[in-house]
Structures are given as structure tokens and as C-alpha cells.
Amino acid sequence: MAHIRLENISKKFGSHTALSGLDLEIADGEFFVLLGETGAGKTTTLRLIAGLEKPTEGRVLIDGVDVAEWGAAERDVALVLQQYSLYPRYTVRENLEFPLRPKIRRLPEEEIRERVARAAKTLRIEHLLDRKTDRLSGGEMQRVSIGRAIVRKPRVFLMDEPLSALDAKLRESLRTDLKSLQVQLGATFLFVTHDQIEAMSMGDKVGVLNHGRIVQSGTPQEIYNNPRDTYVASFVGSPPMNLLDGRLVDGRAVMAAPGFELPYAGAGGGSGGMPKASGAAGGRPLVFGIRPEDVHLESGAPVEAIVHDVENHGVEKILTLQVGGATLRATVPARTDVRIEQPVRFAWNPEKVVLFDKESGINLRHVA
Ligand SMILES: Nc1ncnc2c1ncn2[C@@H]1O[C@H](COP(=O)(O)OP(=O)(O)OP(=O)(O)O)[C@@H](O)[C@H]1O
């Protein structure tokens, strides 16, 4: 188990900046998910912690110790990759034993047997121990790869998109397995993914990485309910948060279309208020953020829209509504009877509206 801290890390590859001013803190025994789009710098961050890359600037601390001079082996971290790093002509048992048979500091045979048996039981691959690894399914191979990490009892598990090569069903079941494995081991996990659903469902904490920098770090609920900026707001959530233009006029946040306004008391305040028809000329440009599940169809509601599209998702429907010049997504119960082209009336909970500065994209609650 270990505590990890990255301080003001930057990493350049020639003239290309992969990471800049990155700060990250992972508590001992935490399941931390690093979420970012392709090229955001996720793998580079893992490799820096693993000791496979050196930062151009900044410090990597494990349990409070600067590990700049430590090689990969000394850091005692295990890396699990998307591609299974298994020896194909060897059995599962042999693959699990290899990490425990280094040339120096070899473990006693009995200890090796015991660790392999325990890992195989935890991962439910005991029945596969004598099978060659090239005769396994993708999900089984990934379990063996994870097993190769577990047997070493590392201080930290670093996982680079370990589930992304698997089909949806397997991914889901391994997600649950990995999460319970982490709880069982009480180990520090840093799990990298570009899949926001994976991140939100697995992480104790999620760090959103964009262009080599952590833009927000917090619990999945914090990130979902109070995204730091419009990037996080539109990246996390499916369908994403509705982002609608408006302005700040005389202490009121006024949405351009549909007409709607909220009292705005400045940073830290500014919720409540009822929808009201209004023009939105002048003032500081804002963006209103409204989650699709916070949009409700109600016959007496003040704003009218036309249903542009209806998607059925089993327990719910996702509607695309056309309101004036704006488009809005609404998640409604599956029993809601709506058709394309139908006029509907809708409202939302003003308490749930998040306001962003249009120019910087920053959530006004996060502006000091
Ligand atoms: N060895 C390298 N040499 C040059 N550029 C690199 C090297 N490794 C990474 N980069 C660049 O640094 C940036 C971050 O790469 P990184 O692999 O960390 O991103 P990522 O978030 O893991 O992306 P993906 O989800 O596609 O794996 C990318 O623009 C990448 O092209």
C-alpha cells in the first residue's frame, strides 16, 4: 500500500509537451481513476510513476519519498496493460510464477506456490492453471495478466486501460471483479481509462486529464454535480450536460433561449428562482449547464419545445427538444408517451443549474 503524489510535473518529448503543471494526489488504499481523451497524457503519467519515464520538471513521491533516482524495479509498482503481456507457450501457472523467480532475491518454492494459488483463487482462474495461455479467451488472458501483478504484492497497481480490448459484457464483469479485488487487497490502484462510464462507476476518486493537466479531481459525485468547467461538464455524463448560452445582467443570470433567469449572488451563491421569460442582451456572457435528467416534461410548465428525436433506452427515453434556436436533451421515464414533432412543455430544477463563464468555461462556483 502506498500514497502517491505528483508535484508540478511536466514532460516533454522533444518539442512536444505531453504533461504540463500536473498535480495529483492518490491516498493510500484508494481506487483512483485517471480519465482523459486519447493523447491527454494518461499513459505518460503512469509511466512516470512506474519509473519508465523521467519528468522534465516536477517530483514523483511515493509514501513521501522522492523517487527520482529509483529505477522501475525499486519502486515496487505493478503495471497492467491493455495488451496482455503473457508468455504464449507457457501455462497460466508458469506465467504467474515468472514474476516471482527473479535472478536475485528468489522466493522459497513454497511461498511461490502459495502466492500463485491465492491469486488464482481470487481471480477465479484455478481451473486454467495448467492451460497454455494462447488457449485462453481475452477475458481469461486479462485475468492472468492481473494475476501476474497480484502475486508480486506490489505497493501500487497501475492499470492502463486493462479492460478496453474486451467486449462490453466481459468488461462489465471484470470491472466489478477489479473493484472488489482492490477492496480485498486494500491496495492503491491507479486505473487509466478514456471511458467516462468506467471511470465514474469504478473510482473512489476521478481525475480528469485534459491536454496534460488535471482539470478536476474529486469523487464521481463531485465531478458529476459540480463540474469545474464546460470541458468536464460535456465529457462526463451520457448524454452530456446541456450547455446553453446566456448572460449575467444586473445580478441575474439570463438564458438566451428559452427565456429563463436566476438570481445570481456571485461565487458560492446564485441558485433558486423561477423561470421567467426574458430577453438577454448585454452583460457578461454565461453558459447554463443543465443535466438531461433534470429536465422534466410537465403540462403546465412555462417553456414550450418541439420533440425532435426520441431514443428508447429500456428504463428511460432520451429526448432531443428544440426550443427556439436551442437544442436540449432530456432523460425521461420510458413510460412517457411522446412522439417526434410533438409540442411539449418542460421545466427544470433551478437548484441543479450550473453556471459557467462563457469565455473561460469555468464554473462560477469555482471562481474565487
Ligand atoms: N515517446 C514519445 N515520444 C513522443 N511523443 C510521445 C511519446 N509518448 C507519448 N507522446 C505524446 O504525448 C502525448 C500524450 O501521450 P499518452 O500516451 O500519455 O496519452 P494517452 O492519454 O495515454 O492517450 P491514449 O488514450 O491514446 O493512450 C501524445 O500527444 C503522444 O503522442
The ligand as an SDF file (V2000), in Angstrom:
LIG
                    3D

 31 33  0  0  0  0  0  0  0  0999 V2000
    7.7840    8.5200  -26.5360 N   0  0  0  0  0  0  0  0  0  0  0  0
    7.1050    9.5420  -27.0280 C   0  0  0  0  0  0  0  0  0  0  0  0
    7.6410   10.3610  -27.9640 N   0  0  0  0  0  0  0  0  0  0  0  0
    6.9510   11.4190  -28.4550 C   0  0  0  0  0  0  0  0  0  0  0  0
    5.6930   11.7440  -28.0910 N   0  0  0  0  0  0  0  0  0  0  0  0
    5.0950   10.9530  -27.1960 C   0  0  0  0  0  0  0  0  0  0  0  0
    5.7570    9.8070  -26.6210 C   0  0  0  0  0  0  0  0  0  0  0  0
    4.8990    9.2350  -25.7480 N   0  0  0  0  0  0  0  0  0  0  0  0
    3.7610    9.9810  -25.7780 C   0  0  0  0  0  0  0  0  0  0  0  0
    3.8740   11.0170  -26.6340 N   0  0  0  0  0  0  0  0  0  0  0  0
    2.8620   12.0340  -26.9110 C   0  0  0  0  0  0  0  0  0  0  0  0
    2.4490   12.5960  -25.6910 O   0  0  0  0  0  0  0  0  0  0  0  0
    1.0290   12.7980  -25.6550 C   0  0  0  0  0  0  0  0  0  0  0  0
    0.4210   12.0180  -24.5190 C   0  0  0  0  0  0  0  0  0  0  0  0
    0.5350   10.6350  -24.7950 O   0  0  0  0  0  0  0  0  0  0  0  0
   -0.0780    9.4990  -23.8420 P   0  0  0  0  0  0  0  0  0  0  0  0
    0.2440    8.1850  -24.4660 O   0  0  0  0  0  0  0  0  0  0  0  0
    0.3510    9.7390  -22.4610 O   0  0  0  0  0  0  0  0  0  0  0  0
   -1.6340    9.7950  -23.9800 O   0  0  0  0  0  0  0  0  0  0  0  0
   -2.8710    8.9070  -23.5020 P   0  0  0  0  0  0  0  0  0  0  0  0
   -3.7830    9.8310  -22.7870 O   0  0  0  0  0  0  0  0  0  0  0  0
   -2.4020    7.7140  -22.7740 O   0  0  0  0  0  0  0  0  0  0  0  0
   -3.5290    8.5250  -24.8780 O   0  0  0  0  0  0  0  0  0  0  0  0
   -4.2270    7.1270  -25.3490 P   0  0  0  0  0  0  0  0  0  0  0  0
   -5.5630    7.0900  -24.6500 O   0  0  0  0  0  0  0  0  0  0  0  0
   -4.3470    7.3100  -26.8260 O   0  0  0  0  0  0  0  0  0  0  0  0
   -3.3000    6.0170  -24.9370 O   0  0  0  0  0  0  0  0  0  0  0  0
    0.5300   12.3690  -27.0110 C   0  0  0  0  0  0  0  0  0  0  0  0
    0.3810   13.5000  -27.8200 O   0  0  0  0  0  0  0  0  0  0  0  0
    1.6090   11.4480  -27.5230 C   0  0  0  0  0  0  0  0  0  0  0  0
    1.6720   11.4770  -28.9300 O   0  0  0  0  0  0  0  0  0  0  0  0
  1  2  1  0
  2  3  1  0
  2  7  2  0
  3  4  2  0
  4  5  1  0
  5  6  2  0
  6  7  1  0
  6 10  1  0
  7  8  1  0
  8  9  2  0
  9 10  1  0
 10 11  1  0
 11 12  1  0
 11 30  1  0
 12 13  1  0
 13 14  1  0
 13 28  1  0
 14 15  1  0
 15 16  1  0
 16 17  2  0
 16 18  1  0
 16 19  1  0
 19 20  1  0
 20 21  2  0
 20 22  1  0
 20 23  1  0
 23 24  1  0
 24 25  2  0
 24 26  1  0
 24 27  1  0
 28 29  1  0
 28 30  1  0
 30 31  1  0
M  END
$$$$
